[in-house]
């Protein structure tokens, strides 16, 4: 059987409810993070939304390196559709599986004015791990500030695309229309997942720092950009590692940290999955809590070593990744920098929280007159405003980053980076 045939077989098994058989096709790294019941629940959620499957389209495949082939199978349902995206290896085993709902095209936010800036594509880095990015340059003479954007944990593209939403594109267009040059780029785990995701020595530093440093230097070379005022903006994991980027590149003018986590990630994962289980109790979520708790304990184990199998650890990432992350203290790293910082937090965020994460930034940086900390009470993890307890379903409808957040970042970058406002 070839990879395309395997992918079609998986979709047919899902239509027939044969999820245990699908799990039997999982490679060890995938089986470590998801099982038949979780897949059954995800499939049910999508077909409840879109209706029963009415047709399966022609698969599209492309090589992904490291012997993997990415296969996308479009599925038409009575009220919409989805795409089943799989990474299949030479042995016809699944190394990745995602259900991607069909989404409406992204629309610019009301606060973005594309007539005030131009965009063009650029290449970040050199050699086999180079990635693509987009430069957004405001009209009119400089010099002007610039900002390099880092997306969160996971294989995100330059826009941090999720369904119909593109929060980093919202920010880029909002800031560029306000006179800030912006550079955003695809993560190496998005463009070169096959080469890096399975590498036993792959680390958080390799995931972010080299391309971020190259992006800062590229933005500094733009004619109307003030090279002394190029900042780094990171969201979620990107915010966590932003101090590491500034440590590696001394010319970074300052940091904007959006929902940057300070709680150790293996602890946060268990907290989040327990929260999700409280929203949707049942055997599948109970099994997920048990699996994540067991894998988190392996990550925290003092005996964790590079030889620990990746399939025993969270998300199937290698031990080197977790050892690197365990040794990194974002607050201490930020405190050692002599550069201004703007730290933003959504009050309704259940992934990175005021109590578990923002408290760390406050404890380590509250004494700094050049650090601004601000909470946006109505915003969730993506800085989308809303009301009530935040849930994963809240991320799905088309929406945009809070306009107040965009305006505050623009004001801080252009004129307020030396002022302090602790809220």
LINQUI-V758983 format. One record per residue. SS is DSSP state (H for helix, E for strand, C for the rest). PHI is phi in whole degrees, 0 to 359 (* if undefined). Layout:
ss={SS,SS}
phi={PHI,PHI}
This chain:
ss={C,C,H,H,H,H,H,H,H,H,H,H,H,H,H,C,C,C,H,H,H,H,H,C,C,E,C,H,H,H,H,C,C,C,C,H,H,H,H,H,H,H,H,H,H,H,H,H,H,H,C,C,E,E,E,E,C,C,C,E,E,E,E,E,E,C,C,E,E,E,E,E,E,E,E,E,E,C,C,E,E,E,E,E,E,E,E,E,C,C,C,C,C,E,E,E,E,E,E,E,E,C,C,C,C,C,C,C,C,C,C,C,C,H,H,H,E,E,E,E,E,E,E,E,C,C,H,H,H,C,E,E,E,E,E,E,E,E,C,C,C,C,C,E,E,E,E,E,E,E,C,C,C,C,C,C,C,C,C,C,E,E,C,C,E,E,H,H,H,H,H,H,H,H,H,H,C,C,C,C,E,E,E,E,E,C,C,H,H,H,H,C,H,H,H,H,C,C,C,C,C,C,C,H,H,H,H,H,H,H,H,H,H,H,H,H,H,H,H,H,C,C,C,C,E,E,E,E,E,E,E,E,E,E,E,C,H,H,H,H,H,H,H,H,H,H,H,H,C,C,C,C,C,E,E,E,E,E,C,C,C,C,C,C,H,H,H,H,H,H,H,H,H,H,H,H,H,H,H,C,C,C,H,H,H,H,H,H,H,H,H,H,H,H,H,H,H,H,H,H,C,C,C,C,C,C,C,C,C,H,H,H,C,H,H,H,C,C,H,H,H,H,H,H,H,H,C,C,C,H,H,H,H,H,H,C,C,C,C,E,E,E,E,E,E,E,C,C,C,C,C,C,C,H,H,H,H,H,H,H,H,H,H,H,H,C,C,C,C,C,E,E,E,E,E,E,C,C,E,C,C,C,C,C,E,C,C,C,C,C,C,H,H,H,H,C,C,C,C,C,C,C,H,H,H,H,H,H,H,H,H,H,H,H,H,H,C,C,C,C,C,E,C}
phi={*,264,296,295,296,300,299,296,296,298,297,295,299,296,302,267,76,266,286,296,291,296,302,296,266,285,292,306,295,281,296,291,243,210,232,299,291,295,294,301,294,294,296,297,297,289,285,295,285,258,94,300,291,249,198,241,274,287,289,241,238,208,294,237,81,55,78,263,234,274,237,248,244,285,235,264,241,296,238,151,180,205,238,266,251,231,251,244,266,295,267,63,260,275,258,197,207,226,255,250,294,298,228,293,297,298,245,299,291,302,275,267,237,293,283,261,205,243,232,210,278,223,247,252,85,227,81,291,252,296,230,263,211,230,259,247,243,296,287,95,286,264,283,225,287,226,216,260,256,238,274,280,293,117,278,280,279,297,262,56,297,217,63,275,255,221,299,287,289,307,297,300,291,296,285,298,291,253,94,254,285,229,232,233,210,291,290,298,286,275,278,233,301,296,282,252,298,264,289,294,256,288,232,299,301,292,292,238,295,301,289,296,296,299,293,301,293,294,294,296,276,288,304,261,260,283,297,275,232,255,254,241,246,235,250,58,301,299,289,299,269,305,299,291,295,294,291,285,234,294,280,300,283,174,231,245,246,253,53,282,275,243,294,309,298,294,286,297,301,294,301,292,292,292,298,296,293,290,279,222,294,157,301,297,287,299,295,295,300,298,294,293,296,296,292,296,297,296,296,282,301,302,272,303,219,303,272,296,298,299,293,272,248,303,61,67,279,290,301,301,297,286,297,297,292,298,276,261,248,295,290,297,296,294,297,279,274,256,233,292,219,239,249,246,218,280,292,258,290,263,274,240,245,300,287,268,237,300,303,294,299,296,296,269,233,298,280,271,289,258,246,255,236,220,252,252,302,274,266,263,297,268,61,270,286,191,216,79,300,281,223,302,297,295,281,282,297,300,197,223,301,311,300,294,299,299,296,294,296,300,295,294,294,272,210,246,293,260,261,243,215,260,242}
